[in-house]
Amino acid sequence: MKPFYFMLLLISVWIIEGCKPDPYPDNPDYTVHKPRVKYKPSKRNLQKMVEQLQGSPYVWAEEGPDKFDCSGLTYYVYGSMGIELPRTAREQAKVGKRVKLSELKYGDLLFFATNPRKPHKITHVGIYLGDGWFTHASTVKKEVIYSNLYQSRYYKKHLRICRRYLPESDKAPSVAPWKATRTKTPKEEMPASSLPKPKRAVIVASKDLDEKLSHTKAGNFYVQAGSFKGKPNRTYLAKLKRYGYTYRLLTFHKDGTRINKLLIGPYRTKKEAREMLDAVRHDINPDAFIAEIR
């Protein structure tokens, strides 16, 4: 290549790179800008925005309309359909209907814990599109991209919880605009919150999400979520079902009183039960513990 053309190429690249916004500005705009409602809540309207926003730059603390951090993207697209979500990923993970990994539908949100030093803290979020694909504002690629949950050990390992906000009766779009190629595993997605940290982070952790929501059928280890005189009330049991836990009641009599132990499981190993313990303590009872029943 001739020196003149080489220099011209370098200058062009410099100009293009120079036009891109700084992904981590020195003075981020922490003001939350509520999006204008433009659409009715539907998967097809969500699809329109997903396609339009691909390639939008990642910028810390931004929630659109032309640049985003990860939770800013989900805040913007749902807010544009009149569905109000909290601004940060860790707060978004607390609302909506909890769904199993095996039950994911178009538009569900995937929440990840990407900080190796804080493996229970939600720091990243993406929008599920089907066949393992999801879209998100990536801190690695510095833009809104498509990634695949099943093709990436990184994302599968760090997935913690899934939530649903759209009407379940709504049909998913049939098109698949993403490229059907294997995605590269990112080194790390940085924490994606753009607002001050709350006093308590979301703590929902397990080695594999489906282990938490669809337990093994055989085993002697359980997480004991409570002990009751008589049967637990319906509200308590409904809470267990809402969070997707499989449970059983172990009944015995003590000093003439009927006692029911509420057991979540079973698990084949103590390690599997231990992986569930933090989630049960967060969702149900902070005093939960592991019990072995023979």
Backbone bond lengths (Angstrom), bond angles and torsions (degrees), N, CA, C in turn:
res aa  C-N    CA-C-N  psi(-1)  N-CA   C-N-CA  omega(-1)  CA-C   N-CA-C  phi
1 M - - - 1.467 - - 1.531 108.92 -
2 K 1.316 117.03 134.46 1.452 120.94 -178.69 1.538 110.13 -68.93
3 P 1.354 116.93 145.57 1.475 120.91 -177.61 1.523 112.89 -53.30
4 F 1.342 117.59 -38.29 1.461 120.41 -177.95 1.532 111.02 -62.30
5 Y 1.346 115.78 -47.26 1.470 120.01 -178.79 1.527 111.75 -69.20
6 F 1.342 115.19 -33.34 1.464 119.04 178.23 1.533 110.23 -64.63
7 M 1.331 115.95 -44.51 1.465 120.11 178.31 1.524 111.02 -64.74
8 L 1.336 116.12 -37.62 1.464 120.21 177.87 1.523 110.78 -62.73
9 L 1.346 116.25 -39.73 1.456 120.76 178.84 1.525 110.87 -65.30
10 L 1.330 116.68 -43.68 1.460 120.66 179.34 1.523 111.27 -62.19
11 I 1.325 116.16 -41.24 1.461 119.97 179.55 1.525 110.60 -65.04
12 S 1.345 116.62 -39.61 1.472 120.87 179.30 1.521 110.88 -62.78
13 V 1.352 115.53 -44.84 1.462 119.84 179.18 1.516 110.17 -62.64
14 W 1.337 116.49 -41.73 1.463 120.55 -179.70 1.521 111.15 -62.53
15 I 1.342 116.27 -41.62 1.466 120.07 179.52 1.526 110.80 -64.16
16 I 1.343 116.11 -44.62 1.476 120.66 -179.22 1.522 110.39 -62.79
17 E 1.346 116.56 -47.22 1.461 120.43 -179.86 1.521 110.72 -64.03
18 G 1.342 115.29 -36.68 1.457 118.83 -178.59 1.517 113.14 -67.85
19 C 1.324 117.39 -22.98 1.462 121.38 179.24 1.525 112.79 -79.09
20 K 1.329 117.08 -16.99 1.459 120.37 -178.86 1.521 110.60 -74.50
21 P 1.336 118.42 139.99 1.463 119.85 179.17 1.518 111.29 -69.76
22 D 1.326 115.19 153.99 1.457 121.32 177.70 1.527 108.37 -69.41
23 P 1.354 119.14 122.29 1.472 119.88 -178.26 1.527 113.13 -67.07
24 Y 1.317 117.90 -22.51 1.466 121.67 179.30 1.527 108.94 -132.31
25 P 1.319 118.09 74.56 1.463 121.07 -176.92 1.526 112.04 -63.01
26 D 1.324 115.05 152.88 1.471 120.37 -179.69 1.522 111.75 -65.20
27 N 1.326 116.06 -32.95 1.468 120.36 -179.28 1.524 109.45 -126.37
28 P 1.341 117.14 78.72 1.480 120.25 -178.30 1.520 111.77 -62.05
29 D 1.304 115.97 150.28 1.464 121.80 175.54 1.524 108.19 -85.91
30 Y 1.325 116.47 98.61 1.466 120.55 -177.82 1.529 112.65 -82.80
31 T 1.322 117.50 -2.41 1.464 119.84 176.49 1.530 109.29 -67.43
32 V 1.317 117.11 130.17 1.458 121.02 179.33 1.522 109.05 -85.92
33 H 1.334 116.23 117.21 1.461 121.76 -179.86 1.528 109.15 -98.40
34 K 1.310 115.77 109.14 1.455 120.77 -177.17 1.522 109.89 -70.81
35 P 1.355 117.59 128.70 1.475 119.34 -177.54 1.523 112.55 -70.98
36 R 1.314 115.32 151.10 1.470 121.17 175.55 1.522 109.04 -76.21
37 V 1.325 116.40 134.37 1.463 120.95 179.43 1.529 108.86 -72.55
38 K 1.336 116.50 117.80 1.466 121.94 -176.76 1.518 112.89 -115.75
39 Y 1.342 116.90 -21.12 1.453 120.30 -172.95 1.529 110.69 -134.54
40 K 1.318 114.81 160.76 1.450 120.64 167.70 1.530 108.17 -80.30
41 P 1.328 118.35 150.41 1.469 119.30 -179.07 1.526 112.18 -68.59
42 S 1.327 116.85 111.24 1.459 122.04 177.32 1.516 108.69 -157.69
43 K 1.320 116.26 159.12 1.457 121.08 -179.53 1.524 111.51 -69.80
44 R 1.308 117.34 -31.04 1.465 119.58 178.64 1.526 111.24 -70.19
45 N 1.320 116.53 -38.35 1.460 118.88 176.60 1.525 110.61 -69.32
46 L 1.320 116.07 -34.95 1.458 119.58 174.62 1.526 110.08 -62.74
47 Q 1.336 116.40 -41.03 1.461 121.04 179.57 1.526 111.48 -60.07
48 K 1.337 116.90 -40.58 1.459 120.54 178.83 1.521 110.58 -56.35
49 M 1.333 115.59 -45.79 1.465 119.42 -177.78 1.516 111.42 -71.89
50 V 1.326 117.52 -37.34 1.461 120.95 178.73 1.528 110.32 -58.38
51 E 1.322 116.84 -44.79 1.460 121.04 -179.31 1.529 111.40 -69.64
52 Q 1.330 116.37 -39.71 1.464 120.36 -178.27 1.530 111.82 -66.87
53 L 1.317 117.34 -33.55 1.464 120.93 -170.81 1.517 114.16 -93.31
54 Q 1.343 118.03 -4.21 1.457 119.25 177.21 1.528 110.41 -58.51
55 G 1.324 115.59 133.11 1.450 120.38 -179.96 1.513 114.29 87.73
56 S 1.345 118.11 -5.67 1.459 119.85 176.62 1.529 109.47 -61.22
57 P 1.318 118.42 142.46 1.462 119.98 -175.75 1.523 113.39 -69.34
58 Y 1.330 114.89 145.10 1.460 121.36 172.10 1.527 108.35 -81.72
59 V 1.324 116.62 125.81 1.463 121.71 173.74 1.520 108.26 -139.63
60 W 1.303 115.53 123.98 1.464 122.80 -179.74 1.530 110.68 -54.21
61 A 1.336 116.36 132.56 1.462 124.84 174.07 1.523 114.22 77.48
62 E 1.333 117.61 9.60 1.463 119.84 -179.85 1.529 111.24 -104.09
63 E 1.350 115.19 143.30 1.457 120.40 178.23 1.516 111.31 -128.46
64 G 1.329 116.26 40.43 1.447 120.95 173.29 1.518 113.06 95.99
65 P 1.345 114.87 179.29 1.477 125.66 9.57 1.530 115.05 -88.52
66 D 1.347 117.34 -4.42 1.469 118.22 -175.64 1.525 114.08 -124.65
67 K 1.324 118.31 -0.94 1.469 122.53 174.50 1.522 108.14 -150.71
68 F 1.350 115.07 149.55 1.471 119.66 -168.66 1.523 111.39 -148.56
69 D 1.342 115.84 153.69 1.454 118.96 154.51 1.523 106.00 -99.24
70 C 1.331 118.93 179.99 1.473 118.74 -168.67 1.528 113.08 -63.50
71 S 1.338 117.26 -46.90 1.461 119.12 179.59 1.524 111.34 -75.11
72 G 1.346 116.78 -23.21 1.453 120.10 174.33 1.517 111.61 -65.39
73 L 1.336 116.09 -34.93 1.464 120.77 177.86 1.525 110.99 -65.14
74 T 1.327 117.39 -48.37 1.464 120.35 -179.69 1.525 111.10 -68.22
75 Y 1.325 116.43 -37.13 1.469 120.99 176.33 1.530 110.32 -60.31
76 Y 1.332 116.21 -41.68 1.468 121.46 -176.59 1.530 111.64 -70.73
77 V 1.340 118.24 -50.05 1.462 119.21 -173.22 1.532 111.22 -68.73
78 Y 1.321 116.89 -37.88 1.464 117.94 178.44 1.523 110.83 -74.21
79 G 1.336 116.45 -38.35 1.454 119.99 177.55 1.516 111.99 -63.54
80 S 1.333 117.13 -31.97 1.462 121.39 177.91 1.518 111.72 -68.16
81 M 1.335 116.80 -15.85 1.468 121.46 176.13 1.526 111.24 -105.46
82 G 1.326 116.54 12.54 1.459 120.65 177.21 1.509 114.39 80.27
83 I 1.338 118.01 11.62 1.465 121.89 178.08 1.522 108.07 -101.86
84 E 1.312 116.49 109.69 1.453 120.91 -175.11 1.532 110.67 -83.97
85 L 1.311 115.79 122.71 1.462 122.43 175.19 1.513 108.92 -115.51
86 P 1.341 117.44 155.98 1.467 118.88 170.38 1.525 109.92 -59.98
87 R 1.304 117.73 164.75 1.462 120.61 -173.99 1.522 114.09 -81.04
88 T 1.334 118.81 -31.02 1.465 120.20 -174.73 1.529 111.81 -101.95
89 A 1.328 116.00 156.57 1.469 121.17 -178.69 1.519 110.96 -60.16
90 R 1.321 117.38 -45.22 1.470 119.18 -176.54 1.521 112.65 -65.18
91 E 1.347 117.32 -29.14 1.459 119.97 176.98 1.521 110.96 -82.02
92 Q 1.323 118.33 -35.48 1.457 121.52 175.98 1.526 111.32 -60.73
93 A 1.345 116.16 -32.89 1.460 120.97 -178.46 1.521 112.85 -69.48
94 K 1.316 117.62 -9.60 1.466 121.34 -178.77 1.525 112.77 -92.20
95 V 1.327 117.49 -12.49 1.470 120.19 -175.32 1.524 110.23 -119.45
96 G 1.327 115.37 168.45 1.461 120.11 -177.44 1.520 111.22 88.64
97 K 1.310 116.27 173.68 1.460 122.04 -179.85 1.523 110.08 -84.69
98 R 1.294 116.55 127.95 1.460 121.06 178.57 1.532 109.69 -76.06
99 V 1.325 117.09 133.07 1.466 120.86 -178.60 1.521 110.14 -130.39
100 K 1.335 114.71 154.76 1.454 120.65 178.29 1.529 110.53 -75.95
101 L 1.301 115.07 158.52 1.452 120.72 175.65 1.528 110.71 -58.01
102 S 1.336 116.18 -39.79 1.463 121.01 -178.08 1.531 112.81 -73.86
103 E 1.327 117.75 -9.87 1.468 122.20 -177.09 1.537 112.90 -107.68
104 L 1.319 117.41 8.99 1.461 120.79 -175.52 1.530 112.34 -58.08
105 K 1.320 115.72 139.44 1.456 122.69 176.74 1.525 109.38 -129.95
106 Y 1.321 115.13 164.19 1.456 121.97 179.86 1.530 110.36 -53.48
107 G 1.332 116.13 127.93 1.456 121.00 176.65 1.510 114.94 97.22
108 D 1.344 118.16 -12.41 1.462 120.01 176.08 1.526 109.54 -64.50
109 L 1.310 116.79 151.87 1.459 120.28 177.86 1.523 110.72 -99.56
110 L 1.335 115.16 138.85 1.463 123.09 177.38 1.519 108.30 -106.52
111 F 1.311 116.44 130.34 1.462 120.41 -178.48 1.526 110.04 -115.99
112 F 1.332 114.92 134.42 1.456 121.66 -174.04 1.528 110.52 -122.78
113 A 1.332 115.06 151.53 1.467 122.57 171.09 1.523 106.27 -112.29
114 T 1.322 117.74 104.43 1.460 121.90 -169.21 1.521 114.09 -106.44
115 N 1.310 117.55 -5.64 1.459 120.34 -179.67 1.523 109.31 -88.25
116 P 1.348 119.43 112.46 1.468 120.74 -176.47 1.518 113.74 -62.30
117 R 1.318 116.64 -22.74 1.464 119.56 179.49 1.531 112.21 -85.62
118 K 1.340 116.33 -13.27 1.456 120.90 178.20 1.528 108.24 -136.40
119 P 1.342 117.19 71.93 1.473 121.18 -171.40 1.521 115.01 -68.32
120 H 1.334 118.12 -6.94 1.465 120.30 -179.56 1.531 112.25 -104.48
121 K 1.320 117.17 -0.09 1.463 120.56 -173.83 1.527 110.98 -99.53
122 I 1.349 116.34 124.79 1.459 121.01 179.07 1.529 109.27 -70.05
123 T 1.347 116.28 126.11 1.460 120.81 -176.87 1.528 113.38 -131.56
124 H 1.334 118.51 -7.33 1.468 119.49 -174.35 1.527 109.66 -148.77
125 V 1.328 116.52 151.09 1.458 120.63 -177.52 1.528 109.52 -145.90
126 G 1.338 116.00 145.80 1.454 122.29 176.22 1.519 110.70 -140.63
127 I 1.324 116.77 167.10 1.465 123.06 -178.03 1.524 108.87 -107.18
128 Y 1.328 117.14 120.13 1.466 122.00 -177.30 1.532 110.69 -73.98
129 L 1.370 115.46 138.57 1.458 121.28 -175.99 1.524 114.08 -121.69
130 G 1.326 117.53 -10.36 1.457 120.70 -179.17 1.515 112.64 115.95
131 D 1.351 116.44 150.32 1.464 123.24 178.74 1.525 112.55 56.24
132 G 1.318 116.49 31.56 1.460 121.33 179.37 1.511 114.52 87.16
133 W 1.330 118.45 -10.48 1.459 121.54 -176.30 1.523 111.12 -82.10
134 F 1.327 114.68 144.25 1.462 120.38 173.26 1.524 108.65 -147.32
135 T 1.316 115.74 158.61 1.461 121.35 177.25 1.508 109.31 -113.48
136 H 1.327 116.05 145.31 1.468 120.09 -177.60 1.525 109.69 -162.06
137 A 1.321 115.30 159.25 1.465 120.87 174.69 1.522 107.09 -86.52
138 S 1.317 115.91 106.88 1.460 122.24 -171.39 1.523 111.57 -88.64
139 T 1.329 116.00 129.80 1.457 120.31 175.66 1.523 111.33 -76.59
140 V 1.325 116.87 -17.81 1.469 121.12 179.37 1.526 110.08 -81.55
141 K 1.344 116.95 -49.67 1.466 121.94 -179.39 1.529 112.33 -83.74
142 K 1.328 115.74 -12.82 1.474 121.69 178.81 1.523 112.60 64.22
143 E 1.339 116.31 29.42 1.460 119.94 177.11 1.519 109.78 -162.50
144 V 1.328 116.47 172.72 1.461 122.14 177.35 1.523 107.98 -79.12
145 I 1.327 116.69 124.26 1.465 121.57 -173.59 1.523 110.38 -136.42
146 Y 1.335 115.20 173.14 1.458 123.12 169.09 1.529 108.29 -99.83
147 S 1.323 116.62 140.14 1.463 122.22 171.97 1.520 108.04 -137.24
148 N 1.332 116.72 165.24 1.455 120.62 -179.27 1.522 110.55 -121.94
149 L 1.324 114.27 123.89 1.462 120.79 -177.27 1.518 111.92 -64.24
150 Y 1.338 117.05 -38.15 1.456 120.60 -174.35 1.525 113.08 -84.53
151 Q 1.322 117.17 -17.63 1.449 120.71 179.00 1.526 112.23 -94.02
152 S 1.312 116.79 -2.50 1.457 121.00 -177.12 1.519 110.96 -124.31
153 R 1.317 116.77 114.75 1.464 120.24 175.27 1.526 110.48 -61.99
154 Y 1.322 115.14 -33.99 1.469 119.87 -178.00 1.524 111.25 -59.27
155 Y 1.337 116.22 -53.82 1.459 118.95 -176.95 1.522 111.95 -68.71
156 K 1.315 118.14 -38.64 1.459 120.62 179.36 1.521 110.86 -63.79
157 K 1.324 116.04 -39.03 1.464 121.11 -179.70 1.526 111.62 -67.25
158 H 1.330 116.65 -36.00 1.464 119.98 -173.63 1.524 114.14 -96.09
159 L 1.339 117.94 -1.12 1.467 120.11 177.09 1.520 109.90 -67.77
160 R 1.332 116.09 134.78 1.456 120.21 -177.55 1.523 113.46 -119.98
161 I 1.312 118.84 -38.79 1.462 120.64 -175.22 1.517 109.89 -157.97
162 C 1.345 116.22 152.65 1.468 122.45 178.10 1.530 108.80 -125.44
163 R 1.319 115.79 142.06 1.469 120.65 -178.67 1.525 110.50 -132.75
164 R 1.334 115.49 151.69 1.470 121.96 179.82 1.525 110.05 -123.26
165 Y 1.339 116.07 138.83 1.460 121.86 -178.19 1.528 112.85 -130.14
166 L 1.333 117.69 -23.67 1.457 121.42 -178.20 1.529 111.09 -82.82
167 P 1.346 117.93 157.35 1.473 120.83 176.44 1.527 110.53 -58.45
168 E 1.319 117.25 131.18 1.465 121.22 -176.25 1.517 112.16 -71.25
169 S 1.339 118.08 -22.43 1.467 121.02 -178.57 1.531 111.84 -77.33
170 D 1.315 116.65 -14.61 1.467 121.02 -178.04 1.523 110.52 -71.26
171 K 1.331 117.07 134.94 1.466 121.24 -178.15 1.523 111.05 -80.79
172 A 1.333 115.19 144.15 1.458 120.87 179.85 1.519 110.60 -78.91
173 P 1.341 118.59 148.19 1.470 121.18 175.40 1.524 110.38 -61.68
174 S 1.333 116.30 150.56 1.462 120.14 -176.54 1.523 112.57 -92.97
175 V 1.342 117.76 -12.82 1.459 120.31 -176.54 1.524 110.70 -83.09
176 A 1.327 116.00 155.74 1.460 122.29 178.97 1.528 108.47 -132.43
177 P 1.320 119.13 89.60 1.459 120.94 -173.60 1.524 114.90 -75.06
178 W 1.334 116.77 -15.24 1.458 118.70 -178.62 1.528 111.12 -71.12
179 K 1.302 116.12 159.72 1.462 121.68 177.78 1.524 109.10 -84.01
180 A 1.314 116.75 128.93 1.472 121.13 -177.03 1.530 110.16 -81.65
181 T 1.314 115.75 64.29 1.462 121.17 177.13 1.507 109.26 -126.54
182 R 1.316 115.76 158.52 1.453 119.85 179.03 1.520 109.30 -66.74
183 T 1.312 115.43 138.57 1.456 119.62 -179.69 1.512 110.29 -96.89
184 K 1.321 115.90 146.59 1.457 120.52 178.23 1.517 109.94 -77.55
185 T 1.311 116.36 140.96 1.453 121.14 178.34 1.517 109.64 -74.69
186 P 1.323 118.65 124.07 1.458 120.10 -179.96 1.518 110.77 -72.28
187 K 1.327 115.69 156.86 1.459 119.28 177.89 1.518 109.91 -67.09
188 E 1.316 116.56 -43.96 1.458 120.34 179.50 1.511 109.66 -174.32
189 E 1.330 116.92 138.35 1.454 120.66 171.03 1.520 107.25 -92.77
190 M 1.320 116.90 123.30 1.448 120.98 -179.11 1.523 109.47 -68.49
191 P 1.350 117.86 155.38 1.462 120.16 175.55 1.513 110.67 -52.06
192 A 1.353 115.54 134.50 1.452 118.95 -167.71 1.512 114.87 -106.16
193 S 1.320 119.01 11.88 1.449 119.91 178.48 1.519 110.28 -78.18
194 S 1.327 116.11 140.80 1.462 119.56 179.13 1.522 112.07 -109.46
195 L 1.331 117.02 1.09 1.452 120.17 -177.13 1.516 110.22 -117.34
196 P 1.340 117.64 167.22 1.464 119.46 178.90 1.515 111.93 -55.45
197 K 1.323 115.95 145.71 1.461 121.34 -176.16 1.522 111.04 -69.85
198 P 1.349 117.78 137.56 1.455 119.80 175.55 1.513 109.89 -74.39
199 K 1.320 116.73 167.19 1.451 120.32 -179.47 1.514 111.91 -65.65
200 R 1.329 116.54 -29.10 1.462 119.86 -178.42 1.509 110.10 -132.42
201 A 1.295 117.54 128.69 1.456 121.82 179.96 1.518 109.97 -87.69
202 V 1.345 116.12 162.65 1.457 120.42 173.89 1.520 108.70 -67.90
203 I 1.306 117.34 129.84 1.458 120.72 179.04 1.513 108.19 -121.38
204 V 1.302 116.04 95.37 1.454 122.89 177.92 1.507 106.11 -137.26
205 A 1.316 117.75 103.52 1.460 119.05 -172.93 1.514 111.15 -139.08
206 S 1.311 115.61 141.74 1.446 122.24 170.55 1.518 107.21 -160.96
207 K 1.326 117.14 159.95 1.459 120.28 -177.94 1.516 111.03 -63.34
208 D 1.297 116.29 -41.44 1.463 120.88 177.38 1.512 107.71 -139.75
209 L 1.337 117.14 131.56 1.448 120.72 -172.31 1.516 112.74 -58.91
210 D 1.319 117.73 -38.72 1.460 119.60 -178.28 1.522 112.22 -68.66
211 E 1.352 118.75 -22.94 1.459 119.99 174.83 1.518 109.72 -64.94
212 K 1.320 115.67 -33.41 1.460 119.77 -178.70 1.522 111.85 -74.08
213 L 1.311 116.62 -34.90 1.448 120.15 -172.03 1.520 114.08 -102.52
214 S 1.301 117.36 -14.44 1.453 121.34 179.52 1.521 108.04 -140.60
215 H 1.307 116.55 93.64 1.449 121.27 -168.11 1.532 113.44 -81.17
216 T 1.319 115.49 163.60 1.456 121.09 176.40 1.522 110.02 -67.03
217 K 1.328 115.91 153.01 1.458 120.38 -176.78 1.522 112.41 -88.55
218 A 1.325 118.43 -19.26 1.451 121.33 -177.36 1.517 109.84 -124.33
219 G 1.316 116.81 142.52 1.456 121.12 178.26 1.510 110.49 153.76
220 N 1.318 114.99 164.31 1.462 120.88 -177.82 1.521 113.14 -114.33
221 F 1.322 117.30 -1.78 1.456 119.92 -178.12 1.519 110.43 -103.34
222 Y 1.333 115.24 138.04 1.455 122.74 -179.22 1.528 109.55 -135.01
223 V 1.340 114.36 163.64 1.457 120.56 166.60 1.524 106.34 -104.44
224 Q 1.327 117.55 115.33 1.457 120.74 -179.42 1.524 108.46 -83.21
225 A 1.323 115.16 115.10 1.460 120.96 -175.54 1.518 112.85 -95.13
226 G 1.342 117.39 -4.77 1.453 118.96 179.04 1.513 111.90 169.15
227 S 1.313 114.35 163.99 1.463 121.95 176.48 1.529 107.19 -135.54
228 F 1.360 117.02 130.93 1.450 120.76 -170.10 1.533 111.73 -132.72
229 K 1.305 114.47 146.14 1.460 120.05 168.82 1.517 106.54 -83.25
230 G 1.324 116.26 113.08 1.451 119.87 -172.87 1.519 109.88 81.55
231 K 1.313 116.63 -163.32 1.463 121.44 -176.03 1.529 111.16 -87.64
232 P 1.350 118.32 139.33 1.471 120.21 175.83 1.517 110.66 -57.76
233 N 1.334 116.67 147.99 1.466 118.93 -178.01 1.530 111.09 -69.10
234 R 1.303 115.89 162.17 1.468 121.91 -174.42 1.525 112.39 -63.50
235 T 1.333 116.55 -34.95 1.466 120.13 -179.61 1.520 110.88 -61.62
236 Y 1.327 115.43 -41.82 1.469 120.54 -179.72 1.526 110.73 -65.47
237 L 1.321 116.26 -44.02 1.466 120.28 179.52 1.530 111.45 -68.26
238 A 1.329 116.59 -35.82 1.472 120.23 177.87 1.528 110.67 -64.58
239 K 1.321 116.26 -34.56 1.464 120.49 177.52 1.522 110.71 -63.95
240 L 1.332 116.41 -40.79 1.467 120.47 177.45 1.528 110.58 -61.08
241 K 1.316 116.32 -45.47 1.467 120.42 -179.70 1.519 111.10 -65.31
242 R 1.338 116.90 -38.71 1.468 120.88 -179.25 1.525 111.12 -62.80
243 Y 1.330 116.74 -35.45 1.461 121.44 178.45 1.523 112.55 -84.32
244 G 1.328 116.95 -4.33 1.459 120.11 174.74 1.511 115.94 85.56
245 Y 1.342 118.26 18.64 1.462 120.52 -177.83 1.532 111.59 -84.73
246 T 1.326 115.47 140.85 1.463 122.32 170.16 1.520 107.79 -92.79
247 Y 1.340 117.14 130.55 1.462 118.37 -175.70 1.526 110.33 -141.65
248 R 1.333 114.97 167.32 1.461 121.88 172.61 1.519 108.14 -143.83
249 L 1.336 115.42 157.53 1.462 121.41 176.99 1.517 109.32 -107.23
250 L 1.319 116.30 128.32 1.457 122.27 175.92 1.518 107.40 -105.06
251 T 1.338 115.94 113.54 1.462 121.31 -173.45 1.528 110.91 -102.89
252 F 1.338 115.93 136.06 1.467 121.20 173.56 1.534 107.44 -152.45
253 H 1.319 115.45 168.20 1.471 120.37 -178.89 1.519 110.41 -113.19
254 K 1.321 115.25 136.68 1.462 121.24 179.12 1.524 108.41 -135.39
255 D 1.330 115.36 119.13 1.472 121.73 -178.88 1.519 111.22 53.57
256 G 1.316 115.66 41.09 1.449 120.85 178.01 1.515 114.92 78.29
257 T 1.340 117.53 2.86 1.468 121.34 -179.19 1.526 109.71 -108.01
258 R 1.303 116.81 136.05 1.466 121.80 178.11 1.524 109.40 -79.89
259 I 1.319 116.77 123.98 1.464 123.21 -178.85 1.524 109.30 -116.10
260 N 1.323 116.64 136.02 1.456 122.28 175.64 1.522 109.91 -118.47
261 K 1.318 115.95 122.31 1.458 120.63 172.28 1.523 108.32 -94.01
262 L 1.308 116.62 128.47 1.451 122.01 179.69 1.524 108.55 -94.68
263 L 1.331 116.15 114.25 1.459 121.86 -172.42 1.526 110.48 -117.89
264 I 1.336 117.09 127.59 1.464 123.37 175.75 1.517 108.09 -98.25
265 G 1.314 116.72 128.09 1.455 120.86 -177.06 1.526 110.00 143.15
266 P 1.343 117.20 -154.35 1.463 127.79 11.24 1.529 113.50 -90.93
267 Y 1.357 114.79 170.02 1.454 122.96 176.20 1.526 109.05 -126.96
268 R 1.314 114.73 146.99 1.462 119.29 -176.74 1.519 112.63 -74.30
269 T 1.335 117.37 -29.90 1.463 120.71 -177.74 1.520 109.89 -130.05
270 K 1.311 114.52 159.25 1.461 120.17 178.14 1.519 110.32 -66.77
271 K 1.334 116.52 -31.12 1.464 121.23 178.78 1.525 110.81 -61.80
272 E 1.344 117.22 -43.17 1.460 120.99 179.12 1.530 110.40 -62.86
273 A 1.330 116.61 -41.66 1.462 120.50 179.19 1.524 110.63 -65.52
274 R 1.327 116.73 -38.69 1.458 121.34 -179.14 1.529 110.91 -65.05
275 E 1.346 116.31 -35.54 1.459 120.51 178.72 1.526 112.00 -65.38
276 M 1.338 116.10 -24.41 1.455 121.23 -179.86 1.524 112.62 -89.22
277 L 1.321 116.68 -19.57 1.458 121.17 -168.81 1.523 112.81 -60.08
278 D 1.333 118.26 -45.17 1.464 120.52 -178.50 1.517 112.20 -60.55
279 A 1.330 115.64 -40.09 1.464 119.88 -178.98 1.526 110.73 -66.11
280 V 1.329 116.79 -42.68 1.471 120.55 179.50 1.527 110.26 -64.63
281 R 1.336 115.48 -40.61 1.467 118.62 178.52 1.518 111.58 -63.15
282 H 1.323 116.28 -35.47 1.461 119.87 179.01 1.519 112.16 -75.28
283 D 1.338 116.83 -44.26 1.466 121.20 -173.69 1.525 113.69 -80.53
284 I 1.341 116.22 -37.88 1.463 119.74 -166.54 1.531 113.70 -118.49
285 N 1.329 115.81 -58.79 1.469 119.42 -171.88 1.523 109.95 -149.75
286 P 1.333 118.59 116.87 1.464 120.91 -178.77 1.526 113.69 -64.08
287 D 1.344 116.67 -14.77 1.466 120.90 -178.92 1.535 112.25 -99.61
288 A 1.325 117.95 11.74 1.475 121.02 179.42 1.524 110.17 -61.09
289 F 1.347 115.30 152.89 1.460 119.76 -179.53 1.534 109.00 -150.02
290 I 1.327 116.13 169.20 1.452 121.69 -178.87 1.523 109.54 -86.98
291 A 1.338 115.75 134.48 1.471 121.63 178.95 1.529 108.79 -127.24
292 E 1.311 115.95 138.91 1.472 121.60 175.68 1.511 108.50 -107.05
293 I 1.326 116.26 122.24 1.465 122.22 -178.44 1.518 109.26 -114.23
294 R 1.316 116.49 119.46 1.483 121.52 -179.77 1.519 109.71 -109.68
